[in-house]
Amino acid sequence: MTKTNIPEKGAIIQRDLETFSILPHIPGGFADPALLRKIADVAEKYGATYVKLTGAQRIAIIGIKEADLDNAWAEFTDRSKAIGLTIRSIQMCPGTRSCKRAKQDSPGLGFALDKEFYGKPAPAKFKIGVAGCGNGCSDPYMKDLGFYGTDNGYTAVVGGKGGGTPKLGQEFAEDLTEDQAIELARKVIAFYRAHGITPERLGATIERVGFGTFMKAIM
């Protein structure tokens, strides 16, 4: 029997259809030296082919045998996983913590969103991006839900996606505080769970039910 992804084990089948990759949770791509050492140790211990920096600000450990998946995950303190029909890791830029162009503390909002939503169920994969300014280094316009910082707070963007049929999101709220952005995210995700049909992404759900219906539900 051909092997497939094993979502409950956080395992993604590889091209050889025999080995898997696992992606330890690294909120926003901010990793301390101890976590980087742990990833290297796990990769060596379980004979990984290599490790790979991903576009989602994570490090994939690639080439793990199925029999080793549980033991490999047990090496990590944070064993939360997000593949399949879930809310994926929240992408974020450094924001005002280090970037001279940033207008807002994007990691502050990003970490709060990650803590509340990472790995939670959704009708299809759901991506969030938080940027500290309009340059949008974390691609908020290409996410199901995005936020970018301005002098007056955060502007929210909805309905974007990448992939084979990319779509730009559209702005739908502005001048949000961090708390308001989090509350808005709760409403958007609740709307998606109530109206989404697997495997459609949020943008397709909004197109199907109507943007006016979406706005009435969340604002």
ChimeraX commands (.cxc) that place a marker at each C-alpha (Angstrom):
marker #1 position 0.00,0.00,0.00 radius 0.5
marker #1 position 1.33,3.44,-0.93 radius 0.5
marker #1 position 2.07,5.55,2.10 radius 0.5
marker #1 position 0.52,8.99,2.50 radius 0.5
marker #1 position 0.79,11.93,4.89 radius 0.5
marker #1 position 0.10,11.09,8.53 radius 0.5
marker #1 position -1.42,14.30,9.96 radius 0.5
marker #1 position -1.75,13.01,13.52 radius 0.5
marker #1 position 1.99,12.37,13.53 radius 0.5
marker #1 position 2.78,15.67,11.81 radius 0.5
marker #1 position 4.42,13.69,9.01 radius 0.5
marker #1 position 4.52,14.54,5.29 radius 0.5
marker #1 position 5.36,11.78,2.84 radius 0.5
marker #1 position 8.37,12.41,0.64 radius 0.5
marker #1 position 9.04,11.75,-3.04 radius 0.5
marker #1 position 10.38,8.26,-2.34 radius 0.5
marker #1 position 6.95,7.36,-0.85 radius 0.5
marker #1 position 8.79,5.71,2.03 radius 0.5
marker #1 position 10.20,8.42,4.30 radius 0.5
marker #1 position 8.65,11.50,5.87 radius 0.5
marker #1 position 9.43,15.07,6.86 radius 0.5
marker #1 position 8.49,16.59,10.19 radius 0.5
marker #1 position 8.38,20.31,10.95 radius 0.5
marker #1 position 8.91,21.31,14.59 radius 0.5
marker #1 position 6.91,24.36,15.60 radius 0.5
marker #1 position 9.01,27.54,15.35 radius 0.5
marker #1 position 6.59,30.46,15.91 radius 0.5
marker #1 position 7.35,33.12,13.32 radius 0.5
marker #1 position 10.72,31.54,12.58 radius 0.5
marker #1 position 12.18,32.91,15.83 radius 0.5
marker #1 position 14.43,30.10,17.12 radius 0.5
marker #1 position 16.88,30.16,20.00 radius 0.5
marker #1 position 20.22,28.30,19.75 radius 0.5
marker #1 position 18.94,25.42,21.90 radius 0.5
marker #1 position 16.12,24.65,19.46 radius 0.5
marker #1 position 18.49,24.81,16.49 radius 0.5
marker #1 position 20.81,22.36,18.25 radius 0.5
marker #1 position 17.88,20.07,19.03 radius 0.5
marker #1 position 16.78,20.04,15.38 radius 0.5
marker #1 position 20.32,19.16,14.29 radius 0.5
marker #1 position 20.58,16.44,16.95 radius 0.5
marker #1 position 17.25,14.87,15.95 radius 0.5
marker #1 position 18.21,14.96,12.27 radius 0.5
marker #1 position 21.46,13.15,13.00 radius 0.5
marker #1 position 19.99,10.67,15.50 radius 0.5
marker #1 position 17.23,9.48,13.16 radius 0.5
marker #1 position 19.21,9.51,9.94 radius 0.5
marker #1 position 17.49,12.41,8.19 radius 0.5
marker #1 position 18.55,13.08,4.63 radius 0.5
marker #1 position 18.86,16.81,5.31 radius 0.5
marker #1 position 17.10,19.77,6.91 radius 0.5
marker #1 position 15.44,22.51,4.84 radius 0.5
marker #1 position 14.40,26.07,5.63 radius 0.5
marker #1 position 10.82,26.43,4.37 radius 0.5
marker #1 position 8.85,29.37,3.04 radius 0.5
marker #1 position 6.62,29.13,6.12 radius 0.5
marker #1 position 9.49,30.09,8.46 radius 0.5
marker #1 position 10.04,26.55,9.70 radius 0.5
marker #1 position 12.81,23.95,9.41 radius 0.5
marker #1 position 11.80,20.64,7.86 radius 0.5
marker #1 position 13.63,17.53,8.98 radius 0.5
marker #1 position 13.46,15.40,5.85 radius 0.5
marker #1 position 13.92,11.66,5.47 radius 0.5
marker #1 position 12.58,10.24,8.74 radius 0.5
marker #1 position 11.42,6.60,8.70 radius 0.5
marker #1 position 7.81,5.96,9.75 radius 0.5
marker #1 position 8.96,3.76,12.63 radius 0.5
marker #1 position 10.95,6.69,14.05 radius 0.5
marker #1 position 8.28,9.39,13.85 radius 0.5
marker #1 position 6.96,9.11,17.41 radius 0.5
marker #1 position 10.42,8.97,18.92 radius 0.5
marker #1 position 11.64,11.90,16.82 radius 0.5
marker #1 position 8.71,14.07,17.93 radius 0.5
marker #1 position 9.23,13.03,21.56 radius 0.5
marker #1 position 12.60,14.77,21.47 radius 0.5
marker #1 position 10.87,18.18,21.31 radius 0.5
marker #1 position 9.23,20.04,24.17 radius 0.5
marker #1 position 6.70,21.63,21.81 radius 0.5
marker #1 position 5.08,18.75,19.92 radius 0.5
marker #1 position 2.25,20.74,18.33 radius 0.5
marker #1 position 1.69,19.91,14.69 radius 0.5
marker #1 position -0.14,21.62,11.81 radius 0.5
marker #1 position -0.55,19.78,8.54 radius 0.5
marker #1 position -3.73,18.88,6.71 radius 0.5
marker #1 position -6.97,20.77,7.41 radius 0.5
marker #1 position -5.56,23.12,10.02 radius 0.5
marker #1 position -4.48,26.67,10.69 radius 0.5
marker #1 position -0.83,26.72,9.73 radius 0.5
marker #1 position 2.07,28.53,11.37 radius 0.5
marker #1 position 1.65,32.30,11.38 radius 0.5
marker #1 position 4.27,34.04,9.27 radius 0.5
marker #1 position 5.67,37.30,10.57 radius 0.5
marker #1 position 8.49,39.74,9.98 radius 0.5
marker #1 position 10.72,41.17,12.77 radius 0.5
marker #1 position 8.60,44.33,12.97 radius 0.5
marker #1 position 9.65,47.14,15.29 radius 0.5
marker #1 position 11.81,44.72,17.26 radius 0.5
marker #1 position 14.59,45.21,14.72 radius 0.5
marker #1 position 13.41,46.54,11.33 radius 0.5
marker #1 position 13.88,50.27,10.73 radius 0.5
marker #1 position 10.94,50.37,8.29 radius 0.5
marker #1 position 8.40,48.73,10.57 radius 0.5
marker #1 position 5.39,50.64,11.88 radius 0.5
marker #1 position 4.06,48.00,14.30 radius 0.5
marker #1 position 5.29,45.13,16.48 radius 0.5
marker #1 position 4.27,42.36,14.09 radius 0.5
marker #1 position 5.78,39.58,16.24 radius 0.5
marker #1 position 3.63,40.72,19.16 radius 0.5
marker #1 position 0.48,40.20,17.11 radius 0.5
marker #1 position 1.88,37.17,15.33 radius 0.5
marker #1 position 2.82,35.31,18.53 radius 0.5
marker #1 position -0.63,36.00,20.00 radius 0.5
marker #1 position -2.32,34.63,16.88 radius 0.5
marker #1 position 0.02,31.64,16.81 radius 0.5
marker #1 position -0.70,30.81,20.45 radius 0.5
marker #1 position -4.46,30.91,19.95 radius 0.5
marker #1 position -4.88,29.38,16.50 radius 0.5
marker #1 position -1.86,27.31,15.42 radius 0.5
marker #1 position -2.86,23.73,14.61 radius 0.5
marker #1 position -6.56,24.29,15.19 radius 0.5
marker #1 position -9.01,22.73,12.68 radius 0.5
marker #1 position -10.32,24.54,9.60 radius 0.5
marker #1 position -12.25,23.49,6.47 radius 0.5
marker #1 position -8.98,23.60,4.52 radius 0.5
marker #1 position -5.48,24.80,5.21 radius 0.5
marker #1 position -5.58,28.36,6.53 radius 0.5
marker #1 position -2.62,30.71,6.40 radius 0.5
marker #1 position -2.04,33.97,8.28 radius 0.5
marker #1 position 0.66,36.56,7.67 radius 0.5
marker #1 position 1.57,39.58,9.81 radius 0.5
marker #1 position 3.82,42.35,8.50 radius 0.5
marker #1 position 5.15,45.37,10.36 radius 0.5
marker #1 position 4.63,47.73,7.42 radius 0.5
marker #1 position 3.18,47.99,3.94 radius 0.5
marker #1 position 6.24,46.33,2.38 radius 0.5
marker #1 position 4.54,43.10,3.45 radius 0.5
marker #1 position 7.61,40.89,3.82 radius 0.5
marker #1 position 5.43,38.11,5.28 radius 0.5
marker #1 position 3.05,38.30,2.29 radius 0.5
marker #1 position -0.20,39.32,4.03 radius 0.5
marker #1 position -1.92,39.79,0.66 radius 0.5
marker #1 position -1.19,36.16,-0.25 radius 0.5
marker #1 position -2.70,34.69,2.91 radius 0.5
marker #1 position -6.23,33.68,3.85 radius 0.5
marker #1 position -5.95,36.39,6.51 radius 0.5
marker #1 position -3.25,39.03,6.66 radius 0.5
marker #1 position -2.35,42.11,8.68 radius 0.5
marker #1 position 0.18,44.84,7.96 radius 0.5
marker #1 position 1.25,47.75,10.13 radius 0.5
marker #1 position 0.67,51.44,9.47 radius 0.5
marker #1 position 1.26,54.55,11.57 radius 0.5
marker #1 position -2.27,54.12,12.92 radius 0.5
marker #1 position -2.39,50.41,13.65 radius 0.5
marker #1 position -3.02,47.35,11.49 radius 0.5
marker #1 position -4.82,46.99,8.18 radius 0.5
marker #1 position -6.52,43.62,7.65 radius 0.5
marker #1 position -6.54,41.72,4.34 radius 0.5
marker #1 position -8.65,38.67,3.53 radius 0.5
marker #1 position -9.00,36.00,0.85 radius 0.5
marker #1 position -5.50,35.71,-0.56 radius 0.5
marker #1 position -3.70,32.50,-1.48 radius 0.5
marker #1 position -0.67,31.22,-3.30 radius 0.5
marker #1 position -0.31,27.94,-5.17 radius 0.5
marker #1 position -1.23,27.08,-8.73 radius 0.5
marker #1 position -4.12,29.55,-8.82 radius 0.5
marker #1 position -2.81,32.53,-6.82 radius 0.5
marker #1 position -5.13,35.26,-5.63 radius 0.5
marker #1 position -4.50,38.61,-3.98 radius 0.5
marker #1 position -6.50,39.35,-0.86 radius 0.5
marker #1 position -8.49,42.54,-0.33 radius 0.5
marker #1 position -8.37,45.02,2.50 radius 0.5
marker #1 position -11.44,45.06,4.72 radius 0.5
marker #1 position -10.52,46.83,7.99 radius 0.5
marker #1 position -7.93,49.38,9.07 radius 0.5
marker #1 position -6.47,51.23,12.06 radius 0.5
marker #1 position -6.79,48.15,14.26 radius 0.5
marker #1 position -5.11,47.77,17.62 radius 0.5
marker #1 position -3.46,44.42,18.39 radius 0.5
marker #1 position -6.47,43.36,20.49 radius 0.5
marker #1 position -8.88,44.39,17.76 radius 0.5
marker #1 position -6.88,42.43,15.18 radius 0.5
marker #1 position -7.02,39.30,17.34 radius 0.5
marker #1 position -10.76,39.66,17.86 radius 0.5
marker #1 position -11.24,40.16,14.13 radius 0.5
marker #1 position -9.24,37.01,13.45 radius 0.5
marker #1 position -11.56,35.08,15.78 radius 0.5
marker #1 position -14.59,36.27,13.83 radius 0.5
marker #1 position -13.04,35.52,10.43 radius 0.5
marker #1 position -12.06,32.01,11.46 radius 0.5
marker #1 position -15.49,31.40,13.02 radius 0.5
marker #1 position -17.11,32.52,9.76 radius 0.5
marker #1 position -14.88,30.18,7.75 radius 0.5
marker #1 position -15.68,27.23,10.00 radius 0.5
marker #1 position -19.40,27.95,9.71 radius 0.5
marker #1 position -19.53,28.47,5.94 radius 0.5
marker #1 position -16.44,26.81,4.43 radius 0.5
marker #1 position -16.70,23.61,2.42 radius 0.5
marker #1 position -13.64,21.38,2.27 radius 0.5
marker #1 position -11.35,21.81,0.38 radius 0.5
marker #1 position -12.14,25.43,-0.57 radius 0.5
marker #1 position -9.95,28.17,0.85 radius 0.5
marker #1 position -11.42,31.18,2.61 radius 0.5
marker #1 position -11.33,33.39,-0.49 radius 0.5
marker #1 position -13.44,30.86,-2.39 radius 0.5
marker #1 position -15.89,30.67,0.52 radius 0.5
marker #1 position -16.29,34.45,0.49 radius 0.5
marker #1 position -16.83,34.46,-3.28 radius 0.5
marker #1 position -19.48,31.76,-2.94 radius 0.5
marker #1 position -21.51,33.36,-0.13 radius 0.5
marker #1 position -20.79,36.99,-1.08 radius 0.5
marker #1 position -18.45,39.60,0.32 radius 0.5
marker #1 position -21.39,41.53,1.80 radius 0.5
marker #1 position -22.49,38.44,3.75 radius 0.5
marker #1 position -18.95,38.01,5.03 radius 0.5
marker #1 position -18.65,41.62,6.15 radius 0.5
marker #1 position -22.04,41.57,7.86 radius 0.5
marker #1 position -20.99,38.48,9.84 radius 0.5
marker #1 position -17.68,39.82,11.13 radius 0.5
marker #1 position -18.02,43.59,11.51 radius 0.5
marker link #1:1,2 radius 0.2
marker link #1:2,3 radius 0.2
marker link #1:3,4 radius 0.2
marker link #1:4,5 radius 0.2
marker link #1:5,6 radius 0.2
marker link #1:6,7 radius 0.2
marker link #1:7,8 radius 0.2
marker link #1:8,9 radius 0.2
marker link #1:9,10 radius 0.2
marker link #1:10,11 radius 0.2
marker link #1:11,12 radius 0.2
marker link #1:12,13 radius 0.2
marker link #1:13,14 radius 0.2
marker link #1:14,15 radius 0.2
marker link #1:15,16 radius 0.2
marker link #1:16,17 radius 0.2
marker link #1:17,18 radius 0.2
marker link #1:18,19 radius 0.2
marker link #1:19,20 radius 0.2
marker link #1:20,21 radius 0.2
marker link #1:21,22 radius 0.2
marker link #1:22,23 radius 0.2
marker link #1:23,24 radius 0.2
marker link #1:24,25 radius 0.2
marker link #1:25,26 radius 0.2
marker link #1:26,27 radius 0.2
marker link #1:27,28 radius 0.2
marker link #1:28,29 radius 0.2
marker link #1:29,30 radius 0.2
marker link #1:30,31 radius 0.2
marker link #1:31,32 radius 0.2
marker link #1:32,33 radius 0.2
marker link #1:33,34 radius 0.2
marker link #1:34,35 radius 0.2
marker link #1:35,36 radius 0.2
marker link #1:36,37 radius 0.2
marker link #1:37,38 radius 0.2
marker link #1:38,39 radius 0.2
marker link #1:39,40 radius 0.2
marker link #1:40,41 radius 0.2
marker link #1:41,42 radius 0.2
marker link #1:42,43 radius 0.2
marker link #1:43,44 radius 0.2
marker link #1:44,45 radius 0.2
marker link #1:45,46 radius 0.2
marker link #1:46,47 radius 0.2
marker link #1:47,48 radius 0.2
marker link #1:48,49 radius 0.2
marker link #1:49,50 radius 0.2
marker link #1:50,51 radius 0.2
marker link #1:51,52 radius 0.2
marker link #1:52,53 radius 0.2
marker link #1:53,54 radius 0.2
marker link #1:54,55 radius 0.2
marker link #1:55,56 radius 0.2
marker link #1:56,57 radius 0.2
marker link #1:57,58 radius 0.2
marker link #1:58,59 radius 0.2
marker link #1:59,60 radius 0.2
marker link #1:60,61 radius 0.2
marker link #1:61,62 radius 0.2
marker link #1:62,63 radius 0.2
marker link #1:63,64 radius 0.2
marker link #1:64,65 radius 0.2
marker link #1:65,66 radius 0.2
marker link #1:66,67 radius 0.2
marker link #1:67,68 radius 0.2
marker link #1:68,69 radius 0.2
marker link #1:69,70 radius 0.2
marker link #1:70,71 radius 0.2
marker link #1:71,72 radius 0.2
marker link #1:72,73 radius 0.2
marker link #1:73,74 radius 0.2
marker link #1:74,75 radius 0.2
marker link #1:75,76 radius 0.2
marker link #1:76,77 radius 0.2
marker link #1:77,78 radius 0.2
marker link #1:78,79 radius 0.2
marker link #1:79,80 radius 0.2
marker link #1:80,81 radius 0.2
marker link #1:81,82 radius 0.2
marker link #1:82,83 radius 0.2
marker link #1:83,84 radius 0.2
marker link #1:84,85 radius 0.2
marker link #1:85,86 radius 0.2
marker link #1:86,87 radius 0.2
marker link #1:87,88 radius 0.2
marker link #1:88,89 radius 0.2
marker link #1:89,90 radius 0.2
marker link #1:90,91 radius 0.2
marker link #1:91,92 radius 0.2
marker link #1:92,93 radius 0.2
marker link #1:93,94 radius 0.2
marker link #1:94,95 radius 0.2
marker link #1:95,96 radius 0.2
marker link #1:96,97 radius 0.2
marker link #1:97,98 radius 0.2
marker link #1:98,99 radius 0.2
marker link #1:99,100 radius 0.2
marker link #1:100,101 radius 0.2
marker link #1:101,102 radius 0.2
marker link #1:102,103 radius 0.2
marker link #1:103,104 radius 0.2
marker link #1:104,105 radius 0.2
marker link #1:105,106 radius 0.2
marker link #1:106,107 radius 0.2
marker link #1:107,108 radius 0.2
marker link #1:108,109 radius 0.2
marker link #1:109,110 radius 0.2
marker link #1:110,111 radius 0.2
marker link #1:111,112 radius 0.2
marker link #1:112,113 radius 0.2
marker link #1:113,114 radius 0.2
marker link #1:114,115 radius 0.2
marker link #1:115,116 radius 0.2
marker link #1:116,117 radius 0.2
marker link #1:117,118 radius 0.2
marker link #1:118,119 radius 0.2
marker link #1:119,120 radius 0.2
marker link #1:120,121 radius 0.2
marker link #1:121,122 radius 0.2
marker link #1:122,123 radius 0.2
marker link #1:123,124 radius 0.2
marker link #1:124,125 radius 0.2
marker link #1:125,126 radius 0.2
marker link #1:126,127 radius 0.2
marker link #1:127,128 radius 0.2
marker link #1:128,129 radius 0.2
marker link #1:129,130 radius 0.2
marker link #1:130,131 radius 0.2
marker link #1:131,132 radius 0.2
marker link #1:132,133 radius 0.2
marker link #1:133,134 radius 0.2
marker link #1:134,135 radius 0.2
marker link #1:135,136 radius 0.2
marker link #1:136,137 radius 0.2
marker link #1:137,138 radius 0.2
marker link #1:138,139 radius 0.2
marker link #1:139,140 radius 0.2
marker link #1:140,141 radius 0.2
marker link #1:141,142 radius 0.2
marker link #1:142,143 radius 0.2
marker link #1:143,144 radius 0.2
marker link #1:144,145 radius 0.2
marker link #1:145,146 radius 0.2
marker link #1:146,147 radius 0.2
marker link #1:147,148 radius 0.2
marker link #1:148,149 radius 0.2
marker link #1:149,150 radius 0.2
marker link #1:150,151 radius 0.2
marker link #1:151,152 radius 0.2
marker link #1:152,153 radius 0.2
marker link #1:153,154 radius 0.2
marker link #1:154,155 radius 0.2
marker link #1:155,156 radius 0.2
marker link #1:156,157 radius 0.2
marker link #1:157,158 radius 0.2
marker link #1:158,159 radius 0.2
marker link #1:159,160 radius 0.2
marker link #1:160,161 radius 0.2
marker link #1:161,162 radius 0.2
marker link #1:162,163 radius 0.2
marker link #1:163,164 radius 0.2
marker link #1:164,165 radius 0.2
marker link #1:165,166 radius 0.2
marker link #1:166,167 radius 0.2
marker link #1:167,168 radius 0.2
marker link #1:168,169 radius 0.2
marker link #1:169,170 radius 0.2
marker link #1:170,171 radius 0.2
marker link #1:171,172 radius 0.2
marker link #1:172,173 radius 0.2
marker link #1:173,174 radius 0.2
marker link #1:174,175 radius 0.2
marker link #1:175,176 radius 0.2
marker link #1:176,177 radius 0.2
marker link #1:177,178 radius 0.2
marker link #1:178,179 radius 0.2
marker link #1:179,180 radius 0.2
marker link #1:180,181 radius 0.2
marker link #1:181,182 radius 0.2
marker link #1:182,183 radius 0.2
marker link #1:183,184 radius 0.2
marker link #1:184,185 radius 0.2
marker link #1:185,186 radius 0.2
marker link #1:186,187 radius 0.2
marker link #1:187,188 radius 0.2
marker link #1:188,189 radius 0.2
marker link #1:189,190 radius 0.2
marker link #1:190,191 radius 0.2
marker link #1:191,192 radius 0.2
marker link #1:192,193 radius 0.2
marker link #1:193,194 radius 0.2
marker link #1:194,195 radius 0.2
marker link #1:195,196 radius 0.2
marker link #1:196,197 radius 0.2
marker link #1:197,198 radius 0.2
marker link #1:198,199 radius 0.2
marker link #1:199,200 radius 0.2
marker link #1:200,201 radius 0.2
marker link #1:201,202 radius 0.2
marker link #1:202,203 radius 0.2
marker link #1:203,204 radius 0.2
marker link #1:204,205 radius 0.2
marker link #1:205,206 radius 0.2
marker link #1:206,207 radius 0.2
marker link #1:207,208 radius 0.2
marker link #1:208,209 radius 0.2
marker link #1:209,210 radius 0.2
marker link #1:210,211 radius 0.2
marker link #1:211,212 radius 0.2
marker link #1:212,213 radius 0.2
marker link #1:213,214 radius 0.2
marker link #1:214,215 radius 0.2
marker link #1:215,216 radius 0.2
marker link #1:216,217 radius 0.2
marker link #1:217,218 radius 0.2
marker link #1:218,219 radius 0.2
view
